[in-house]
Amino acid sequence: QKELQTFLDREQAQARVQQSIHNLTSMCWDKCITSTPSTRFSRGEEGCLANCVERFLDTSLFIVNKIQEQRGQ
Amino acid sequence: MSSLFGGNSASASPPPADVTARKEAVMTQIRNELALASAQELINKTNDKCFAKCVTKPSTALSGSEETCLARCLDRYMEAFNIVSRTYTSRLARERLENPTNAL
């Protein structure tokens, strides 16, 4: 039924978002948490994680725009 | 809902209760399986990262300090996941509002 298809599309889109979050967490952990983990994050580590996500998305947009530029669009 | 002239319009009548129940059951099962897969991935990644950070020279058993490090690392990785998740979803929402034509 169409309702199931809509549901599946939405769940798949959400699963893709979840996968992106998993990958980003892994990447940003490697970039930002360089010392032995302690009982809480330092302010620098927390900020780095948030920045990491934002900069990754900026990078994504930048690359797409550059490619479109090169293709003359 | 019957029309004034006595006929029934098939698209307006509600589906039988057991069809709806089965549909709900399928949707719930799919949701649960996706959630389980996500949790599994998180556990695997935590395992990898925390082993890498805390068990630098594997010996014949986990030491007390290694176990302490692993416990802390587990908490930190979960916290990192939440921070990334929050930042990512609010950035996506912001992009959709401000730049709907963007590739994000």
Backbone of each chain as nested JSON, in Angstrom:
{
  "chains": [
    {"id": "A", "residues": [
      {"number": 1, "name": "GLN", "atoms": {"N": [0.836, -1.179, 0.0], "CA": [0.0, 0.0, 0.0], "C": [0.881, 1.242, 0.0]}},
      {"number": 2, "name": "LYS", "atoms": {"N": [0.319, 2.308, -0.48], "CA": [1.09, 3.547, -0.605], "C": [1.541, 4.055, 0.756]}},
      {"number": 3, "name": "GLU", "atoms": {"N": [0.737, 3.811, 1.797], "CA": [1.079, 4.315, 3.127], "C": [2.365, 3.66, 3.62]}},
      {"number": 4, "name": "LEU", "atoms": {"N": [2.496, 2.354, 3.35], "CA": [3.704, 1.636, 3.741], "C": [4.905, 2.168, 2.978]}},
      {"number": 5, "name": "GLN", "atoms": {"N": [4.715, 2.493, 1.692], "CA": [5.821, 3.011, 0.886], "C": [6.299, 4.348, 1.438]}},
      {"number": 6, "name": "THR", "atoms": {"N": [5.352, 5.231, 1.762], "CA": [5.717, 6.517, 2.353], "C": [6.471, 6.313, 3.664]}},
      {"number": 7, "name": "PHE", "atoms": {"N": [5.94, 5.403, 4.482], "CA": [6.59, 5.091, 5.759], "C": [8.011, 4.602, 5.533]}},
      {"number": 8, "name": "LEU", "atoms": {"N": [8.183, 3.668, 4.564], "CA": [9.5, 3.103, 4.286], "C": [10.468, 4.185, 3.81]}},
      {"number": 9, "name": "ASP", "atoms": {"N": [9.978, 5.06, 2.908], "CA": [10.843, 6.13, 2.417], "C": [11.337, 6.997, 3.557]}},
      {"number": 10, "name": "ARG", "atoms": {"N": [10.392, 7.349, 4.467], "CA": [10.761, 8.199, 5.598], "C": [11.759, 7.499, 6.522]}},
      {"number": 11, "name": "GLU", "atoms": {"N": [11.518, 6.203, 6.798], "CA": [12.417, 5.464, 7.684], "C": [13.789, 5.311, 7.048]}},
      {"number": 12, "name": "GLN", "atoms": {"N": [13.837, 5.097, 5.724], "CA": [15.119, 4.974, 5.039], "C": [15.898, 6.275, 5.087]}},
      {"number": 13, "name": "ALA", "atoms": {"N": [15.187, 7.395, 4.887], "CA": [15.849, 8.692, 4.958], "C": [16.417, 8.91, 6.353]}},
      {"number": 14, "name": "GLN", "atoms": {"N": [15.639, 8.536, 7.366], "CA": [16.098, 8.678, 8.736], "C": [17.295, 7.773, 9.018]}},
      {"number": 15, "name": "ALA", "atoms": {"N": [17.274, 6.571, 8.439], "CA": [18.398, 5.643, 8.627], "C": [19.667, 6.209, 8.003]}},
      {"number": 16, "name": "ARG", "atoms": {"N": [19.511, 6.903, 6.848], "CA": [20.679, 7.518, 6.222], "C": [21.236, 8.618, 7.107]}},
      {"number": 17, "name": "VAL", "atoms": {"N": [20.369, 9.405, 7.716], "CA": [20.823, 10.452, 8.651], "C": [21.576, 9.809, 9.813]}},
      {"number": 18, "name": "GLN", "atoms": {"N": [21.012, 8.735, 10.373], "CA": [21.664, 8.036, 11.479], "C": [23.049, 7.543, 11.073]}},
      {"number": 19, "name": "GLN", "atoms": {"N": [23.171, 7.004, 9.869], "CA": [24.464, 6.504, 9.401], "C": [25.465, 7.644, 9.298]}},
      {"number": 20, "name": "SER", "atoms": {"N": [25.008, 8.798, 8.772], "CA": [25.891, 9.959, 8.687], "C": [26.379, 10.355, 10.066]}},
      {"number": 21, "name": "ILE", "atoms": {"N": [25.466, 10.324, 11.046], "CA": [25.847, 10.704, 12.408], "C": [26.885, 9.723, 12.956]}},
      {"number": 22, "name": "HIS", "atoms": {"N": [26.696, 8.439, 12.693], "CA": [27.689, 7.462, 13.146], "C": [29.062, 7.761, 12.558]}},
      {"number": 23, "name": "ASN", "atoms": {"N": [29.098, 7.993, 11.233], "CA": [30.375, 8.258, 10.576], "C": [31.022, 9.534, 11.094]}},
      {"number": 24, "name": "LEU", "atoms": {"N": [30.195, 10.585, 11.245], "CA": [30.713, 11.858, 11.75], "C": [31.265, 11.708, 13.163]}},
      {"number": 25, "name": "THR", "atoms": {"N": [30.543, 10.977, 14.025], "CA": [31.021, 10.794, 15.396], "C": [32.389, 10.129, 15.386]}},
      {"number": 26, "name": "SER", "atoms": {"N": [32.532, 9.104, 14.54], "CA": [33.799, 8.402, 14.454], "C": [34.92, 9.334, 14.01]}},
      {"number": 27, "name": "MET", "atoms": {"N": [34.672, 10.094, 12.925], "CA": [35.667, 11.008, 12.382], "C": [36.047, 12.072, 13.39]}},
      {"number": 28, "name": "CYS", "atoms": {"N": [35.02, 12.695, 13.995], "CA": [35.272, 13.825, 14.887], "C": [35.893, 13.362, 16.202]}},
      {"number": 29, "name": "TRP", "atoms": {"N": [35.548, 12.177, 16.64], "CA": [36.216, 11.617, 17.819], "C": [37.726, 11.527, 17.56]}},
      {"number": 30, "name": "ASP", "atoms": {"N": [38.092, 10.979, 16.387], "CA": [39.511, 10.846, 16.061], "C": [40.198, 12.2, 15.999]}},
      {"number": 31, "name": "LYS", "atoms": {"N": [39.492, 13.198, 15.455], "CA": [40.106, 14.518, 15.311], "C": [40.215, 15.257, 16.632]}},
      {"number": 32, "name": "CYS", "atoms": {"N": [39.223, 15.098, 17.493], "CA": [39.102, 15.982, 18.656], "C": [39.522, 15.387, 19.997]}},
      {"number": 33, "name": "ILE", "atoms": {"N": [39.346, 14.089, 20.159], "CA": [39.644, 13.485, 21.458], "C": [41.001, 12.827, 21.363]}},
      {"number": 34, "name": "THR", "atoms": {"N": [42.045, 13.635, 21.609], "CA": [43.387, 13.136, 21.367], "C": [44.022, 12.51, 22.598]}},
      {"number": 35, "name": "SER", "atoms": {"N": [43.515, 12.835, 23.802], "CA": [44.138, 12.289, 25.009], "C": [43.262, 11.208, 25.624]}},
      {"number": 36, "name": "THR", "atoms": {"N": [43.719, 10.662, 26.716], "CA": [42.978, 9.606, 27.407], "C": [41.65, 10.157, 27.914]}},
      {"number": 37, "name": "PRO", "atoms": {"N": [40.572, 9.427, 27.7], "CA": [39.257, 9.93, 28.132], "C": [39.194, 10.081, 29.648]}},
      {"number": 38, "name": "SER", "atoms": {"N": [38.587, 11.172, 30.11], "CA": [38.424, 11.357, 31.552], "C": [36.94, 11.361, 31.899]}},
      {"number": 39, "name": "THR", "atoms": {"N": [36.594, 11.904, 33.078], "CA": [35.215, 11.784, 33.54], "C": [34.277, 12.776, 32.872]}},
      {"number": 40, "name": "ARG", "atoms": {"N": [34.824, 13.767, 32.164], "CA": [33.972, 14.62, 31.342], "C": [34.844, 15.261, 30.279]}},
      {"number": 41, "name": "PHE", "atoms": {"N": [34.195, 15.771, 29.235], "CA": [34.927, 16.463, 28.193], "C": [35.394, 17.81, 28.706]}},
      {"number": 42, "name": "SER", "atoms": {"N": [36.56, 18.23, 28.222], "CA": [36.965, 19.605, 28.464], "C": [36.147, 20.504, 27.545]}},
      {"number": 43, "name": "ARG", "atoms": {"N": [36.094, 21.796, 27.866], "CA": [35.317, 22.725, 27.029], "C": [35.86, 22.701, 25.598]}},
      {"number": 44, "name": "GLY", "atoms": {"N": [37.202, 22.575, 25.451], "CA": [37.813, 22.541, 24.124], "C": [37.365, 21.334, 23.321]}},
      {"number": 45, "name": "GLU", "atoms": {"N": [37.283, 20.178, 24.008], "CA": [36.891, 18.953, 23.309], "C": [35.445, 19.04, 22.842]}},
      {"number": 46, "name": "GLU", "atoms": {"N": [34.559, 19.544, 23.7], "CA": [33.151, 19.675, 23.328], "C": [32.994, 20.609, 22.141]}},
      {"number": 47, "name": "GLY", "atoms": {"N": [33.701, 21.763, 22.222], "CA": [33.626, 22.734, 21.138], "C": [34.152, 22.153, 19.844]}},
      {"number": 48, "name": "CYS", "atoms": {"N": [35.248, 21.399, 19.968], "CA": [35.849, 20.794, 18.78], "C": [34.862, 19.849, 18.094]}},
      {"number": 49, "name": "LEU", "atoms": {"N": [34.142, 19.046, 18.873], "CA": [33.19, 18.106, 18.285], "C": [32.105, 18.84, 17.506]}},
      {"number": 50, "name": "ALA", "atoms": {"N": [31.542, 19.889, 18.106], "CA": [30.489, 20.638, 17.42], "C": [31.047, 21.321, 16.168]}},
      {"number": 51, "name": "ASN", "atoms": {"N": [32.228, 21.945, 16.312], "CA": [32.859, 22.59, 15.158], "C": [33.117, 21.596, 14.042]}},
      {"number": 52, "name": "CYS", "atoms": {"N": [33.572, 20.415, 14.436], "CA": [33.894, 19.374, 13.465], "C": [32.685, 19.073, 12.578]}},
      {"number": 53, "name": "VAL", "atoms": {"N": [31.517, 18.934, 13.194], "CA": [30.303, 18.636, 12.432], "C": [29.986, 19.767, 11.471]}},
      {"number": 54, "name": "GLU", "atoms": {"N": [30.01, 21.002, 12.004], "CA": [29.666, 22.165, 11.174], "C": [30.643, 22.306, 10.013]}},
      {"number": 55, "name": "ARG", "atoms": {"N": [31.942, 22.156, 10.298], "CA": [32.956, 22.315, 9.248], "C": [32.845, 21.209, 8.206]}},
      {"number": 56, "name": "PHE", "atoms": {"N": [32.47, 20.019, 8.641], "CA": [32.292, 18.935, 7.676], "C": [31.179, 19.286, 6.704]}},
      {"number": 57, "name": "LEU", "atoms": {"N": [30.086, 19.807, 7.234], "CA": [28.973, 20.172, 6.364], "C": [29.339, 21.362, 5.469]}},
      {"number": 58, "name": "ASP", "atoms": {"N": [30.092, 22.326, 6.028], "CA": [30.588, 23.423, 5.194], "C": [31.419, 22.875, 4.041]}},
      {"number": 59, "name": "THR", "atoms": {"N": [32.292, 21.912, 4.366], "CA": [33.148, 21.297, 3.345], "C": [32.303, 20.665, 2.259]}},
      {"number": 60, "name": "SER", "atoms": {"N": [31.274, 19.955, 2.682], "CA": [30.379, 19.29, 1.752], "C": [29.769, 20.283, 0.776]}},
      {"number": 61, "name": "LEU", "atoms": {"N": [29.225, 21.37, 1.308], "CA": [28.611, 22.396, 0.467], "C": [29.652, 23.03, -0.45]}},
      {"number": 62, "name": "PHE", "atoms": {"N": [30.827, 23.327, 0.112], "CA": [31.886, 23.975, -0.662], "C": [32.266, 23.136, -1.87]}},
      {"number": 63, "name": "ILE", "atoms": {"N": [32.471, 21.83, -1.633], "CA": [32.909, 20.95, -2.713], "C": [31.846, 20.849, -3.796]}},
      {"number": 64, "name": "VAL", "atoms": {"N": [30.594, 20.698, -3.388], "CA": [29.52, 20.61, -4.376], "C": [29.458, 21.883, -5.203]}},
      {"number": 65, "name": "ASN", "atoms": {"N": [29.567, 23.04, -4.531], "CA": [29.504, 24.306, -5.268], "C": [30.669, 24.464, -6.234]}},
      {"number": 66, "name": "LYS", "atoms": {"N": [31.873, 24.073, -5.774], "CA": [33.063, 24.162, -6.637], "C": [32.894, 23.31, -7.886]}},
      {"number": 67, "name": "ILE", "atoms": {"N": [32.385, 22.105, -7.694], "CA": [32.21, 21.214, -8.835], "C": [31.195, 21.801, -9.806]}},
      {"number": 68, "name": "GLN", "atoms": {"N": [30.118, 22.373, -9.257], "CA": [29.116, 22.99, -10.13], "C": [29.708, 24.165, -10.897]}},
      {"number": 69, "name": "GLU", "atoms": {"N": [30.566, 24.936, -10.212], "CA": [31.25, 26.05, -10.872], "C": [32.054, 25.563, -12.047]}},
      {"number": 70, "name": "GLN", "atoms": {"N": [32.839, 24.501, -11.8], "CA": [33.731, 23.984, -12.834], "C": [32.956, 23.469, -14.022]}},
      {"number": 71, "name": "ARG", "atoms": {"N": [31.758, 22.947, -13.753], "CA": [30.954, 22.434, -14.835], "C": [30.164, 23.545, -15.52]}},
      {"number": 72, "name": "GLY", "atoms": {"N": [30.378, 24.779, -15.041], "CA": [29.754, 25.92, -15.686], "C": [28.279, 26.08, -15.406]}},
      {"number": 73, "name": "GLN", "atoms": {"N": [27.82, 25.513, -14.289], "CA": [26.374, 25.611, -14.01], "C": [26.018, 26.818, -13.176]}}
    ]},
    {"id": "B", "residues": [
      {"number": 1, "name": "MET", "atoms": {"N": [-18.655, 5.911, 4.244], "CA": [-19.67, 6.965, 4.213], "C": [-20.534, 6.792, 2.977]}},
      {"number": 2, "name": "SER", "atoms": {"N": [-21.829, 6.493, 3.102], "CA": [-22.677, 6.298, 1.926], "C": [-23.114, 7.633, 1.381]}},
      {"number": 3, "name": "SER", "atoms": {"N": [-23.268, 7.685, 0.052], "CA": [-23.743, 8.924, -0.564], "C": [-25.248, 8.997, -0.385]}},
      {"number": 4, "name": "LEU", "atoms": {"N": [-25.776, 10.162, -0.744], "CA": [-27.223, 10.375, -0.617], "C": [-28.006, 9.381, -1.464]}},
      {"number": 5, "name": "PHE", "atoms": {"N": [-27.356, 8.925, -2.543], "CA": [-28.091, 8.095, -3.468], "C": [-27.913, 6.629, -3.185]}},
      {"number": 6, "name": "GLY", "atoms": {"N": [-27.386, 6.28, -2.064], "CA": [-27.407, 4.888, -1.614], "C": [-26.157, 4.103, -1.938]}},
      {"number": 7, "name": "GLY", "atoms": {"N": [-25.243, 4.636, -2.756], "CA": [-24.047, 3.848, -3.059], "C": [-22.964, 4.108, -2.023]}},
      {"number": 8, "name": "ASN", "atoms": {"N": [-21.971, 3.203, -1.967], "CA": [-20.82, 3.419, -1.071], "C": [-19.608, 3.763, -1.91]}},
      {"number": 9, "name": "SER", "atoms": {"N": [-18.831, 4.755, -1.493], "CA": [-17.586, 5.042, -2.216], "C": [-16.469, 4.268, -1.525]}},
      {"number": 10, "name": "ALA", "atoms": {"N": [-15.831, 3.377, -2.282], "CA": [-14.852, 2.451, -1.678], "C": [-13.707, 3.206, -1.006]}},
      {"number": 11, "name": "SER", "atoms": {"N": [-13.297, 4.34, -1.596], "CA": [-12.128, 5.013, -1.019], "C": [-12.469, 5.685, 0.3]}},
      {"number": 12, "name": "ALA", "atoms": {"N": [-13.757, 5.888, 0.616], "CA": [-14.091, 6.62, 1.825], "C": [-14.328, 5.674, 2.983]}},
      {"number": 13, "name": "SER", "atoms": {"N": [-14.526, 4.357, 2.717], "CA": [-14.822, 3.47, 3.833], "C": [-13.512, 3.072, 4.518]}},
      {"number": 14, "name": "PRO", "atoms": {"N": [-13.488, 3.009, 5.829], "CA": [-12.251, 2.686, 6.555], "C": [-11.844, 1.233, 6.329]}},
      {"number": 15, "name": "PRO", "atoms": {"N": [-10.518, 0.926, 6.315], "CA": [-10.071, -0.458, 6.123], "C": [-10.454, -1.289, 7.335]}},
      {"number": 16, "name": "PRO", "atoms": {"N": [-10.608, -2.589, 7.149], "CA": [-10.963, -3.437, 8.298], "C": [-9.89, -3.385, 9.359]}},
      {"number": 17, "name": "ALA", "atoms": {"N": [-10.3, -3.618, 10.606], "CA": [-9.415, -3.406, 11.753], "C": [-8.185, -4.291, 11.693]}},
      {"number": 18, "name": "ASP", "atoms": {"N": [-8.321, -5.529, 11.178], "CA": [-7.158, -6.426, 11.222], "C": [-6.094, -6.004, 10.208]}},
      {"number": 19, "name": "VAL", "atoms": {"N": [-6.515, -5.389, 9.075], "CA": [-5.53, -4.89, 8.11], "C": [-4.719, -3.764, 8.74]}},
      {"number": 20, "name": "THR", "atoms": {"N": [-5.432, -2.856, 9.415], "CA": [-4.743, -1.744, 10.081], "C": [-3.78, -2.265, 11.134]}},
      {"number": 21, "name": "ALA", "atoms": {"N": [-4.233, -3.26, 11.904], "CA": [-3.386, -3.79, 12.979], "C": [-2.128, -4.422, 12.405]}},
      {"number": 22, "name": "ARG", "atoms": {"N": [-2.306, -5.161, 11.282], "CA": [-1.14, -5.818, 10.685], "C": [-0.164, -4.781, 10.151]}},
      {"number": 23, "name": "LYS", "atoms": {"N": [-0.714, -3.729, 9.533], "CA": [0.146, -2.665, 9.007], "C": [0.947, -2.031, 10.138]}},
      {"number": 24, "name": "GLU", "atoms": {"N": [0.262, -1.728, 11.266], "CA": [0.944, -1.134, 12.418], "C": [2.046, -2.044, 12.918]}},
      {"number": 25, "name": "ALA", "atoms": {"N": [1.751, -3.357, 12.933], "CA": [2.738, -4.321, 13.436], "C": [3.977, -4.329, 12.555]}},
      {"number": 26, "name": "VAL", "atoms": {"N": [3.763, -4.285, 11.218], "CA": [4.899, -4.272, 10.298], "C": [5.732, -3.012, 10.504]}},
      {"number": 27, "name": "MET", "atoms": {"N": [5.035, -1.867, 10.623], "CA": [5.759, -0.601, 10.797], "C": [6.553, -0.618, 12.099]}},
      {"number": 28, "name": "THR", "atoms": {"N": [5.947, -1.12, 13.179], "CA": [6.657, -1.182, 14.457], "C": [7.876, -2.081, 14.349]}},
      {"number": 29, "name": "GLN", "atoms": {"N": [7.715, -3.228, 13.652], "CA": [8.829, -4.152, 13.537], "C": [9.991, -3.511, 12.775]}},
      {"number": 30, "name": "ILE", "atoms": {"N": [9.644, -2.814, 11.675], "CA": [10.696, -2.155, 10.894], "C": [11.408, -1.116, 11.734]}},
      {"number": 31, "name": "ARG", "atoms": {"N": [10.606, -0.3, 12.462], "CA": [11.213, 0.727, 13.315], "C": [12.154, 0.104, 14.326]}},
      {"number": 32, "name": "ASN", "atoms": {"N": [11.72, -0.994, 14.964], "CA": [12.544, -1.658, 15.971], "C": [13.827, -2.198, 15.373]}},
      {"number": 33, "name": "GLU", "atoms": {"N": [13.736, -2.794, 14.175], "CA": [14.929, -3.365, 13.566], "C": [15.934, -2.291, 13.199]}},
      {"number": 34, "name": "LEU", "atoms": {"N": [15.433, -1.159, 12.691], "CA": [16.333, -0.06, 12.36], "C": [17.003, 0.486, 13.613]}},
      {"number": 35, "name": "ALA", "atoms": {"N": [16.242, 0.604, 14.703], "CA": [16.814, 1.095, 15.958], "C": [17.872, 0.125, 16.468]}},
      {"number": 36, "name": "LEU", "atoms": {"N": [17.592, -1.17, 16.346], "CA": [18.543, -2.178, 16.79], "C": [19.833, -2.099, 15.983]}},
      {"number": 37, "name": "ALA", "atoms": {"N": [19.708, -1.937, 14.662], "CA": [20.889, -1.847, 13.803], "C": [21.73, -0.638, 14.19]}},
      {"number": 38, "name": "SER", "atoms": {"N": [21.07, 0.478, 14.486], "CA": [21.786, 1.684, 14.874], "C": [22.525, 1.482, 16.193]}},
      {"number": 39, "name": "ALA", "atoms": {"N": [21.851, 0.837, 17.158], "CA": [22.487, 0.579, 18.451], "C": [23.691, -0.337, 18.273]}},
      {"number": 40, "name": "GLN", "atoms": {"N": [23.545, -1.339, 17.406], "CA": [24.639, -2.268, 17.137], "C": [25.851, -1.536, 16.581]}},
      {"number": 41, "name": "GLU", "atoms": {"N": [25.602, -0.647, 15.629], "CA": [26.685, 0.131, 15.036], "C": [27.384, 0.975, 16.092]}},
      {"number": 42, "name": "LEU", "atoms": {"N": [26.597, 1.609, 16.97], "CA": [27.178, 2.446, 18.017], "C": [28.066, 1.626, 18.942]}},
      {"number": 43, "name": "ILE", "atoms": {"N": [27.591, 0.442, 19.313], "CA": [28.377, -0.42, 20.195], "C": [29.678, -0.834, 19.506]}},
      {"number": 44, "name": "ASN", "atoms": {"N": [29.594, -1.201, 18.225], "CA": [30.799, -1.609, 17.508], "C": [31.827, -0.492, 17.439]}},
      {"number": 45, "name": "LYS", "atoms": {"N": [31.346, 0.733, 17.116], "CA": [32.262, 1.849, 17.011], "C": [32.888, 2.16, 18.374]}},
      {"number": 46, "name": "THR", "atoms": {"N": [32.074, 2.137, 19.432], "CA": [32.595, 2.387, 20.786], "C": [33.69, 1.383, 21.112]}},
      {"number": 47, "name": "ASN", "atoms": {"N": [33.426, 0.109, 20.796], "CA": [34.397, -0.93, 21.035], "C": [35.73, -0.608, 20.349]}},
      {"number": 48, "name": "ASP", "atoms": {"N": [35.653, -0.293, 19.05], "CA": [36.858, 0.004, 18.283], "C": [37.625, 1.174, 18.875]}},
      {"number": 49, "name": "LYS", "atoms": {"N": [36.927, 2.297, 19.092], "CA": [37.597, 3.516, 19.545], "C": [38.208, 3.33, 20.924]}},
      {"number": 50, "name": "CYS", "atoms": {"N": [37.447, 2.725, 21.815], "CA": [37.912, 2.628, 23.2], "C": [39.005, 1.581, 23.349]}},
      {"number": 51, "name": "PHE", "atoms": {"N": [38.946, 0.538, 22.574], "CA": [40.06, -0.415, 22.582], "C": [41.324, 0.294, 22.117]}},
      {"number": 52, "name": "ALA", "atoms": {"N": [41.194, 1.084, 21.033], "CA": [42.351, 1.791, 20.498], "C": [42.935, 2.746, 21.525]}},
      {"number": 53, "name": "LYS", "atoms": {"N": [42.074, 3.436, 22.281], "CA": [42.567, 4.442, 23.231], "C": [43.104, 3.84, 24.519]}},
      {"number": 54, "name": "CYS", "atoms": {"N": [42.476, 2.795, 24.986], "CA": [42.743, 2.334, 26.36], "C": [43.636, 1.107, 26.465]}},
      {"number": 55, "name": "VAL", "atoms": {"N": [43.624, 0.267, 25.449], "CA": [44.404, -0.966, 25.535], "C": [45.565, -0.846, 24.564]}},
      {"number": 56, "name": "THR", "atoms": {"N": [46.59, -0.103, 24.983], "CA": [47.682, 0.182, 24.063], "C": [48.66, -0.971, 23.947]}},
      {"number": 57, "name": "LYS", "atoms": {"N": [48.818, -1.76, 25.044], "CA": [49.707, -2.92, 24.981], "C": [48.973, -4.112, 25.568]}},
      {"number": 58, "name": "PRO", "atoms": {"N": [48.27, -4.87, 24.715], "CA": [47.46, -5.97, 25.24], "C": [48.311, -6.98, 25.988]}},
      {"number": 59, "name": "SER", "atoms": {"N": [47.865, -7.328, 27.203], "CA": [48.582, -8.353, 27.968], "C": [47.633, -9.515, 28.221]}},
      {"number": 60, "name": "THR", "atoms": {"N": [47.87, -10.266, 29.269], "CA": [47.102, -11.504, 29.458], "C": [45.714, -11.28, 30.036]}},
      {"number": 61, "name": "ALA", "atoms": {"N": [45.464, -10.074, 30.549], "CA": [44.132, -9.734, 31.063], "C": [43.992, -8.227, 31.073]}},
      {"number": 62, "name": "LEU", "atoms": {"N": [42.754, -7.741, 31.109], "CA": [42.546, -6.301, 31.229], "C": [42.925, -5.848, 32.629]}},
      {"number": 63, "name": "SER", "atoms": {"N": [43.786, -4.822, 32.719], "CA": [44.162, -4.306, 34.034], "C": [43.049, -3.424, 34.584]}},
      {"number": 64, "name": "GLY", "atoms": {"N": [43.164, -3.094, 35.877], "CA": [42.171, -2.216, 36.507], "C": [42.132, -0.853, 35.853]}},
      {"number": 65, "name": "SER", "atoms": {"N": [43.316, -0.313, 35.533], "CA": [43.331, 1.017, 34.917], "C": [42.767, 0.969, 33.504]}},
      {"number": 66, "name": "GLU", "atoms": {"N": [43.025, -0.144, 32.811], "CA": [42.441, -0.285, 31.481], "C": [40.924, -0.316, 31.567]}},
      {"number": 67, "name": "GLU", "atoms": {"N": [40.405, -1.033, 32.562], "CA": [38.957, -1.111, 32.719], "C": [38.362, 0.245, 33.072]}},
      {"number": 68, "name": "THR", "atoms": {"N": [39.044, 0.989, 33.954], "CA": [38.574, 2.338, 34.283], "C": [38.543, 3.212, 33.037]}},
      {"number": 69, "name": "CYS", "atoms": {"N": [39.631, 3.128, 32.267], "CA": [39.708, 3.919, 31.035], "C": [38.57, 3.549, 30.094]}},
      {"number": 70, "name": "LEU", "atoms": {"N": [38.302, 2.245, 29.955], "CA": [37.242, 1.791, 29.056], "C": [35.876, 2.319, 29.514]}},
      {"number": 71, "name": "ALA", "atoms": {"N": [35.623, 2.271, 30.825], "CA": [34.345, 2.752, 31.339], "C": [34.165, 4.234, 31.029]}},
      {"number": 72, "name": "ARG", "atoms": {"N": [35.238, 5.018, 31.259], "CA": [35.149, 6.449, 30.974], "C": [34.963, 6.682, 29.481]}},
      {"number": 73, "name": "CYS", "atoms": {"N": [35.739, 5.921, 28.688], "CA": [35.681, 6.094, 27.235], "C": [34.276, 5.811, 26.722]}},
      {"number": 74, "name": "LEU", "atoms": {"N": [33.642, 4.779, 27.264], "CA": [32.28, 4.447, 26.861], "C": [31.351, 5.638, 27.077]}},
      {"number": 75, "name": "ASP", "atoms": {"N": [31.421, 6.221, 28.293], "CA": [30.59, 7.396, 28.585], "C": [30.886, 8.54, 27.62]}},
      {"number": 76, "name": "ARG", "atoms": {"N": [32.196, 8.79, 27.39], "CA": [32.574, 9.906, 26.531], "C": [32.118, 9.698, 25.094]}},
      {"number": 77, "name": "TYR", "atoms": {"N": [32.25, 8.449, 24.603], "CA": [31.857, 8.227, 23.212], "C": [30.361, 8.424, 23.036]}},
      {"number": 78, "name": "MET", "atoms": {"N": [29.571, 7.942, 24.011], "CA": [28.119, 8.145, 23.948], "C": [27.808, 9.632, 23.955]}},
      {"number": 79, "name": "GLU", "atoms": {"N": [28.544, 10.367, 24.816], "CA": [28.329, 11.807, 24.899], "C": [28.688, 12.461, 23.57]}},
      {"number": 80, "name": "ALA", "atoms": {"N": [29.8, 12.03, 22.973], "CA": [30.213, 12.574, 21.677], "C": [29.138, 12.311, 20.641]}},
      {"number": 81, "name": "PHE", "atoms": {"N": [28.589, 11.105, 20.652], "CA": [27.519, 10.759, 19.714], "C": [26.353, 11.714, 19.863]}},
      {"number": 82, "name": "ASN", "atoms": {"N": [25.974, 12.007, 21.102], "CA": [24.851, 12.918, 21.329], "C": [25.154, 14.328, 20.851]}},
      {"number": 83, "name": "ILE", "atoms": {"N": [26.377, 14.806, 21.136], "CA": [26.752, 16.15, 20.695], "C": [26.695, 16.238, 19.173]}},
      {"number": 84, "name": "VAL", "atoms": {"N": [27.297, 15.236, 18.51], "CA": [27.311, 15.228, 17.046], "C": [25.887, 15.158, 16.507]}},
      {"number": 85, "name": "SER", "atoms": {"N": [25.07, 14.287, 17.102], "CA": [23.697, 14.123, 16.669], "C": [22.927, 15.43, 16.761]}},
      {"number": 86, "name": "ARG", "atoms": {"N": [23.046, 16.115, 17.916], "CA": [22.351, 17.401, 18.112], "C": [22.811, 18.415, 17.095]}},
      {"number": 87, "name": "THR", "atoms": {"N": [24.151, 18.561, 16.963], "CA": [24.696, 19.568, 16.059], "C": [24.259, 19.294, 14.627]}},
      {"number": 88, "name": "TYR", "atoms": {"N": [24.335, 18.018, 14.221], "CA": [24.011, 17.658, 12.854], "C": [22.559, 17.95, 12.522]}},
      {"number": 89, "name": "THR", "atoms": {"N": [21.639, 17.497, 13.385], "CA": [20.219, 17.666, 13.057], "C": [19.805, 19.13, 13.096]}},
      {"number": 90, "name": "SER", "atoms": {"N": [20.363, 19.933, 14.035], "CA": [19.96, 21.339, 14.022], "C": [20.559, 22.069, 12.823]}},
      {"number": 91, "name": "ARG", "atoms": {"N": [21.794, 21.668, 12.404], "CA": [22.368, 22.297, 11.216], "C": [21.555, 21.95, 9.978]}},
      {"number": 92, "name": "LEU", "atoms": {"N": [21.142, 20.708, 9.837], "CA": [20.323, 20.282, 8.7], "C": [19.013, 21.075, 8.679]}},
      {"number": 93, "name": "ALA", "atoms": {"N": [18.376, 21.216, 9.848], "CA": [17.122, 21.951, 9.92], "C": [17.34, 23.41, 9.52]}},
      {"number": 94, "name": "ARG", "atoms": {"N": [18.433, 24.011, 9.992], "CA": [18.755, 25.399, 9.677], "C": [18.974, 25.558, 8.172]}},
      {"number": 95, "name": "GLU", "atoms": {"N": [19.74, 24.61, 7.571], "CA": [20.014, 24.687, 6.136], "C": [18.735, 24.599, 5.33]}},
      {"number": 96, "name": "ARG", "atoms": {"N": [17.828, 23.714, 5.748], "CA": [16.58, 23.558, 4.997], "C": [15.746, 24.815, 5.043]}},
      {"number": 97, "name": "LEU", "atoms": {"N": [15.822, 25.53, 6.198], "CA": [15.073, 26.777, 6.329], "C": [15.69, 27.884, 5.476]}},
      {"number": 98, "name": "GLU", "atoms": {"N": [17.039, 28.023, 5.603], "CA": [17.695, 29.184, 5.002], "C": [18.049, 28.964, 3.537]}},
      {"number": 99, "name": "ASN", "atoms": {"N": [18.485, 27.745, 3.189], "CA": [18.947, 27.487, 1.828], "C": [18.313, 26.231, 1.281]}},
      {"number": 100, "name": "PRO", "atoms": {"N": [17.041, 26.25, 0.971], "CA": [16.377, 25.014, 0.56], "C": [16.91, 24.435, -0.741]}},
      {"number": 101, "name": "THR", "atoms": {"N": [17.632, 25.239, -1.54], "CA": [18.12, 24.71, -2.803], "C": [19.442, 23.967, -2.644]}},
      {"number": 102, "name": "ASN", "atoms": {"N": [20.049, 24.054, -1.463], "CA": [21.365, 23.457, -1.274], "C": [21.348, 21.943, -1.274]}},
      {"number": 103, "name": "ALA", "atoms": {"N": [22.515, 21.372, -1.559], "CA": [22.623, 19.926, -1.693], "C": [22.415, 19.202, -0.379]}},
      {"number": 104, "name": "LEU", "atoms": {"N": [22.465, 19.897, 0.74], "CA": [22.297, 19.234, 2.028], "C": [20.84, 18.788, 2.181]}}
    ]}
  ]
}
